[in-house]
Amino acid sequence: MKKECTIIVYQAKTGAIELKEDVSAETMWATQAQIVKLFDVDQSVVSRHINNIFQDGEVDKKSNMQKMHIANSDKPVTLYSLDVILAVGYRANSSRAIQFRQWATKTLRSHIVDGYTINKKRLAKNYNAFLKVVEQVKALLPSGGAVDAVSAMELVKMFASTWLSLDAYDKAKLPKSGATKRQVEFTAEELTQALQKLKQELMARGEATSLFGSERGGQSVAGIVGNVFQTFDGQDLYPTVEEKAAHLLYFMVKNHPYADGNKRSGAFAFVWFLKQARLLNPARLTAEALTALTLFVAESDPKDKGRMVGLVLLLLN
């Protein structure tokens, strides 16, 4: 918490604990006086509850209490974390505390049953930030591209849950790395064999010609695979599986290794690699979403490579 922030902790009509004028906070801190107002109980009651909470080991004292100098005060003020505030709310005996517990129970039940909870007020407050993110993503595409309204909607659906998890859109920073450091390798020959099977299936359905999957230079795919698994000073340049997958999709689509079918081959290679690495989530990466993502990569400006790879990592992470 910064000195210049004016923090107002209060309880909404629903019983929810709210914070004013500190939209950047990932947690909240309150003084004993604020907790007294929050749950409408005596100072001595709050003090006793806090002491018991620490003594019982319900909340760790060291990481959930801090002293801070504030403006217009000649001595430090003790602040208590959100964990302490919640614990007091479950112990206090007042109508305001009961209202809080009813709200908390309803929210927890919703999270368990639905698998998620949404802070609608915070979401609305950051709606403009969300629109800014959307405009930034749209700016990656050249005007008059092939990503139509349906494909764009698939992209929105695909990234919606990811954006939502970024604290209601106000911290939309693209990741630069993945999370899975698993040893997964394949050769250009193995990928080529898999792509040849795809080619045969497409030709059998009349959806591809003999030009599909024909390499331009003979070693184009080998060069891409080499780039994906390249090392520097004995370390992988792309150390995580997610980074390898994202770069494989990007290189296969943007480097045009084939005379025909680069986007379809790139999408196939991307899914094939994720399956090999046991990271494929068909429920998330639907056929429609994969098509939209591939078109998105294909039509992006080369100078935005880092941002495109970041978007793929956002999906995979």
C-alpha positions in Angstrom: 0.0 0.0 0.0 1.4 3.4 -0.9 1.3 6.4 1.4 -0.5 8.6 -1.2 -3.4 6.1 -1.5 -6.6 7.0 0.4 -8.0 3.6 1.6 -11.6 3.3 2.6 -12.6 -0.2 3.7 -16.3 -0.6 4.0 -19.1 -3.2 3.9 -21.5 -3.1 1.0 -25.3 -3.7 1.3 -24.7 -7.2 0.2 -22.3 -7.8 3.1 -19.3 -7.8 0.8 -16.1 -6.2 1.9 -15.2 -3.4 -0.5 -12.2 -1.1 -1.0 -12.3 2.4 -2.4 -9.6 4.4 -4.1 -7.1 1.6 -4.4 -8.1 -0.2 -7.5 -4.5 -1.6 -8.0 -4.5 -3.5 -4.7 -4.3 -7.3 -4.9 -5.3 -7.5 -1.3 -6.4 -5.1 1.4 -5.1 -3.9 4.7 -7.1 -2.3 7.5 -6.5 -0.8 10.9 -8.3 -2.1 14.0 -10.4 1.1 13.8 -11.5 0.2 10.3 -12.3 -3.4 11.3 -14.4 -2.0 14.2 -16.4 0.1 11.7 -16.6 -2.7 9.2 -18.3 -5.2 11.5 -19.9 -2.7 14.0 -18.3 -4.1 17.1 -16.2 -2.7 20.0 -12.5 -2.1 19.7 -11.9 -4.5 22.6 -13.8 -7.2 20.8 -11.7 -6.8 17.6 -8.5 -6.7 19.6 -9.4 -9.9 21.4 -10.4 -11.7 18.2 -7.1 -10.7 16.5 -5.0 -11.9 19.4 -6.9 -15.3 19.5 -6.6 -15.6 15.7 -2.8 -15.3 15.9 -2.5 -17.5 19.0 -4.6 -20.3 17.5 -2.4 -20.2 14.4 -5.4 -19.6 12.2 -3.5 -16.8 10.4 0.3 -16.3 10.5 1.1 -13.1 12.5 4.4 -12.3 10.8 3.0 -12.1 7.2 -0.4 -10.7 8.0 0.4 -7.7 10.2 2.6 -4.7 9.4 3.4 -1.3 10.8 3.3 1.7 8.5 3.8 5.4 8.8 0.9 7.4 7.4 0.3 11.1 6.7 -0.5 13.4 9.6 0.6 10.8 12.2 3.7 10.9 14.4 3.8 7.2 15.0 3.3 4.0 12.9 -0.1 2.5 12.6 -0.7 -1.3 12.7 -2.4 -2.7 9.7 -4.0 -6.2 9.3 -4.3 -8.2 6.1 -7.4 -9.4 4.3 -7.0 -12.9 5.9 -7.2 -11.3 9.4 -10.2 -9.2 8.4 -12.1 -12.3 7.1 -11.2 -14.2 10.3 -12.6 -11.5 12.5 -15.7 -11.4 10.4 -16.3 -15.1 11.0 -15.8 -14.6 14.8 -17.6 -11.3 15.5 -21.2 -11.3 16.8 -23.1 -8.5 15.2 -25.7 -8.0 12.5 -23.1 -6.5 10.2 -20.8 -9.6 10.8 -23.8 -11.9 10.1 -24.5 -10.1 6.9 -20.8 -10.5 5.9 -20.9 -14.3 6.6 -24.1 -14.7 4.6 -22.5 -13.0 1.6 -19.2 -14.9 2.1 -21.0 -18.3 2.3 -23.1 -17.4 -0.9 -19.9 -16.4 -2.7 -18.0 -19.5 -1.7 -20.9 -21.8 -2.6 -21.1 -20.1 -6.1 -17.4 -20.7 -6.6 -17.6 -24.3 -5.6 -20.7 -25.1 -7.7 -19.9 -22.9 -10.8 -16.1 -23.2 -10.6 -15.6 -19.4 -10.7 -16.7 -16.1 -9.2 -17.0 -12.7 -10.8 -16.7 -9.3 -9.1 -19.1 -7.5 -11.4 -18.4 -4.1 -9.9 -14.7 -4.4 -10.4 -15.3 -5.7 -13.9 -17.4 -2.7 -14.7 -14.8 -0.3 -13.3 -12.2 -1.8 -15.6 -14.4 -2.0 -18.7 -12.5 0.8 -20.4 -9.2 -1.1 -19.7 -10.7 -4.2 -21.3 -11.8 -2.2 -24.4 -8.2 -0.9 -24.6 -6.9 -4.5 -24.6 -9.3 -5.5 -27.3 -8.2 -2.5 -29.4 -4.6 -3.5 -28.9 -5.3 -7.0 -30.1 -7.3 -5.8 -33.1 -4.4 -3.5 -34.0 -2.2 -6.6 -34.6 -4.2 -7.4 -37.7 -4.0 -5.5 -41.0 -7.1 -4.0 -42.3 -9.2 -6.1 -44.6 -7.8 -9.4 -43.3 -9.4 -12.8 -43.5 -10.3 -12.9 -39.8 -14.1 -12.5 -40.1 -16.7 -11.8 -37.4 -17.1 -15.5 -36.6 -13.4 -16.1 -36.2 -13.0 -13.0 -34.2 -15.8 -14.2 -31.8 -13.9 -17.5 -31.4 -10.8 -15.5 -30.4 -12.8 -13.6 -27.9 -14.3 -16.8 -26.4 -10.9 -18.4 -26.3 -9.2 -15.6 -24.5 -12.1 -14.5 -22.4 -11.4 -16.7 -19.3 -7.7 -15.8 -19.5 -8.4 -12.1 -19.6 -10.9 -12.5 -16.7 -8.3 -14.1 -14.6 -6.0 -11.1 -15.1 -7.7 -9.2 -12.2 -10.6 -8.0 -14.3 -8.5 -6.9 -17.3 -6.5 -4.2 -15.5 -3.2 -6.1 -15.6 -3.2 -7.5 -19.1 0.5 -8.2 -19.5 1.4 -10.9 -22.0 3.6 -13.7 -20.6 7.1 -14.2 -21.9 7.5 -17.8 -20.8 5.5 -21.0 -20.1 5.2 -23.2 -17.0 6.0 -26.7 -18.1 9.7 -27.7 -18.1 9.2 -31.2 -19.5 11.7 -32.9 -21.8 9.7 -33.2 -25.1 11.5 -33.7 -28.3 10.7 -34.6 -31.9 12.6 -34.7 -35.1 11.7 -33.0 -38.4 11.2 -36.4 -39.9 8.6 -37.4 -37.3 6.7 -34.1 -37.9 6.9 -34.6 -41.7 5.6 -38.1 -41.4 2.6 -36.9 -39.3 2.0 -34.1 -41.9 2.1 -36.6 -44.7 -0.7 -38.6 -43.1 -2.7 -35.5 -42.8 -2.0 -34.8 -46.5 -3.3 -38.2 -47.5 -6.5 -37.8 -45.4 -7.1 -34.3 -46.9 -6.5 -35.5 -50.5 -8.8 -38.5 -49.9 -11.6 -36.0 -49.0 -10.7 -33.7 -51.9 -9.6 -31.0 -49.5 -6.0 -30.7 -50.7 -3.9 -31.2 -53.8 -0.5 -32.8 -54.3 1.1 -29.3 -53.7 -0.1 -29.5 -50.1 2.8 -30.0 -47.7 5.5 -29.8 -50.5 8.6 -28.2 -49.0 9.9 -25.1 -50.8 13.6 -25.6 -50.0 13.8 -29.2 -48.9 15.0 -28.4 -45.4 12.5 -25.8 -44.4 10.8 -27.9 -41.7 14.1 -29.1 -40.4 15.2 -25.5 -40.0 12.0 -24.6 -38.1 12.4 -27.6 -35.8 16.0 -26.7 -35.2 14.9 -23.1 -34.3 12.3 -24.4 -31.8 14.8 -26.7 -30.0 17.9 -24.4 -30.4 20.2 -23.9 -27.4 22.5 -21.2 -26.2 25.4 -22.0 -23.9 24.0 -25.4 -23.3 20.5 -24.1 -22.4 17.3 -24.2 -24.4 16.5 -20.9 -25.9 12.8 -21.7 -25.3 13.0 -23.6 -22.0 9.3 -24.5 -21.6 6.9 -26.7 -23.6 4.5 -23.8 -24.0 7.2 -21.6 -25.5 8.3 -24.3 -27.9 4.6 -24.9 -29.0 4.0 -21.2 -29.5 7.1 -20.7 -31.6 6.4 -23.9 -33.6 3.0 -22.5 -34.6 4.4 -19.1 -35.4 7.4 -20.4 -37.5 5.2 -22.9 -39.4 2.7 -20.3 -40.3 4.9 -17.3 -40.9 8.0 -18.9 -42.5 5.9 -20.5 -45.3 7.9 -23.7 -45.5 5.4 -25.3 -48.0 4.2 -24.4 -51.4 0.6 -24.8 -50.2 -1.1 -25.4 -46.8 1.1 -23.5 -44.4 -1.7 -22.4 -42.1 -3.3 -25.8 -42.0 0.1 -27.5 -41.5 1.1 -25.0 -38.8 -2.2 -25.6 -36.9 -1.7 -29.3 -37.2 1.9 -29.2 -36.0 0.8 -27.0 -33.0 -1.9 -29.5 -31.9 0.3 -32.5 -32.7 3.1 -31.2 -30.5 0.8 -30.3 -27.6 -0.6 -33.8 -27.8 2.9 -35.2 -27.7 3.6 -33.1 -24.7 0.3 -34.1 -23.0 -0.8 -30.4 -22.9 -3.7 -30.5 -25.4 -7.0 -29.4 -24.0 -9.6 -30.1 -26.7 -12.3 -28.4 -24.6 -10.4 -25.1 -24.7 -8.7 -25.3 -28.0 -11.7 -26.1 -30.3 -11.3 -26.6 -34.0 -12.9 -23.1 -34.6 -10.7 -21.5 -32.0 -7.6 -23.1 -33.5 -8.6 -21.8 -37.0 -9.1 -18.3 -35.7 -5.8 -18.3 -33.8 -3.9 -19.6 -36.8 -5.4 -16.9 -39.0 -4.6 -14.3 -36.3 -0.9 -15.4 -36.4 -0.9 -15.5 -40.2 -2.2 -12.0 -40.7 -0.1 -10.4 -37.9 2.7 -7.9 -38.7 6.1 -9.6 -38.4 7.2 -6.8 -36.0 4.6 -8.1 -33.5 6.1 -11.6 -33.3 6.7 -11.2 -29.6 3.2 -10.1 -28.9 1.7 -13.0 -31.0 3.8 -15.5 -29.2 2.7 -13.9 -25.9 -0.9 -14.3 -26.9 -0.4 -18.0 -27.6 1.4 -18.4 -24.2 -1.5 -16.6 -22.6 -3.8 -19.3 -23.9 -1.6 -22.2 -23.0 -0.7 -20.9 -19.5 
